[in-house]
């Protein structure tokens, strides 16, 4: 049974149609990435999935009692607020220190529990958000551009951590990303969205599709090869310098 099934989904805001007749499913244990240019409806799709946007037509079906974890695009915490990672992990839920520590280890930051949230690097902060989403052993993990603000090595390291989470927990992952140079290789299936689904399939199939190339150019193949080379040699350099890679076309080319 699919964990998530989106059926003929359309979302409109007034006269603006953000999504039209979108069909999408996520199966247990797979990594699915949604890519598309700015304004393509990626965020509207996520909002419909989590219930914060009402479909104008179509349906979103979740497996009964599905456990879902969510990693937001960004989370602002007042730098003057004194809150440790351990305290943040245990907010708004009955979470023990042991469970919080195991989630931090799964997210790749086992030694930060005593640090202040405001003192974390960009990559550490996002991994703590990932750890918080892993509490409760989700069957489906949703990531909304979770590496925005990280530089390319930091993003690649984060996506390798996502692959490790899937490998170790078996959870499925649905993520939005603009970083074609790394996310394509980390995915089992890629869905190219531009108001509707333009194309979908394995990363290699989508990267060679005319609809995809019309949106993002033809440079992704070389970027995929570079990422795989880096991945094979496990150069896990988690550099976070706050660089904001906002251009999907630039990333692909």
C-alpha positions, -999 to +999 in steps of 0.1 A: +000+000+000+013+035-009+021+057+021+009+087+002-013+091-029-021+124-046-049+120-071-058+146-097-049+174-073-055+210-083-048+240-060-059+276-068-055+309-050-082+332-063-076+334-101-042+318-099-039+281-105-009+268-087-013+231-095-034+213-121-042+176-121-012+163-102-009+126-095+019+113-072+025+084-049+052+075-024+059+039-017+075+025+015+112+031+018+118+052-014+133+086-018+113+109-041+124+144-049+103+172-064+121+197-085+109+227-105+115+264-111+103+291-088+065+294-089+061+258-101+038+248-072+063+228-051+053+245-019+016+244-027+019+206-032+036+202+002+009+224+018-018+203+004-001+171+016+003+184+052-032+199+052-024+236+053-038+242+018-072+231+006-073+214-028-097+230-053-102+195-067-087+160-063-076+142-031-046+135-009-047+101+007-024+090+035-021+054+048-042+051+079-023+061+111+007+071+090+036+086+111+050+117+094+081+137+102+086+172+088+118+193+083+109+229+074+128+251+050+139+273+078+132+279+115+141+312+132+151+310+168+159+343+186+197+342+192+191+357+227+169+328+237+188+304+259+178+270+248+200+239+244+197+214+217+185+188+242+158+211+255+147+219+219+145+182+211+122+176+240+098+205+236+061+199+231+063+162+235+071+136+261+106+128+248+132+113+270+169+122+269+177+088+255+153+090+226+165+126+219+201+114+219+193+085+195+176+108+171+206+132+172+229+103+164+208+092+135+209+127+121+247+128+123+251+152+153+255+130+183+276+155+203+256+187+202+229+181+229+245+205+254+251+233+229+229+263+226+208+263+194+221+298+186+257+285+185+251+258+159+265+260+124+240+260+096+246+224+088+243+214+125+211+234+129+194+216+099+205+182+112+190+190+146+157+198+128+161+165+110+167+147+143+135+164+158+116+151+128+129+115+134+114+113+169+085+089+168+100+068+141+082+083+111+073+061+081+074+092+058+098+121+061+089+154+044+117+179+037+109+213+023+142+226+008+159+216+040+194+226+028+186+262+018+214+284+031+241+257+030+270+257+005+274+228-019+296+205+002+273+211+032+243+202+011+259+171-003+268+160+032+232+165+044+218+145+015+242+117+023+228+118+058+193+115+044+204+084+025+218+070+057+186+077+076+166+058+049+191+029+050+190+026+088+153+033+095+136+022+063+114+054+062+103+069+029+114+104+021+096+130+000+116+162-005+115+195-024+149+207-036+164+233-060+198+217-058+199+196-088+237+190-086+234+168-056+198+158-050+193+140-083+218+113-073+203+109-038+169+101-052+152+069-063+127+089-083+125+125-094+093+144-102+097+175-123+069+200-115+058+231-133+022+236-123+017+200-135+040+170-136+062+175-167+081+143-163+091+118-137+113+087-133+148+077-122+173+106-120+190+095-153+157+093-171+145+127-159+179+144-166+176+134-202+139+142-207+132+171-231+107+187-206+134+187-179+161+201-202+137+229-213+135+240-177+170+234-164+193+231-193+216+201-201+244+205-175+229+181-148+245+150-163+280+162-156+270+174-122+256+140-114+289+124-124+308+148-101+285+141-072+288+104-076+326+107-077+325+127-045+300+103-030+321+072-038+351+087-022+330+098+008+344+133+011+320+142+038+331+178+042+302+195+061+310+231+053+283+256+061+290+292+052+255+304+048+256+306+010+222+306-005+220+287-038+187+300-051+191+294-088+180+260-100+192+267-136+226+280-124+230+249-102+222+226-131+245+244-155 
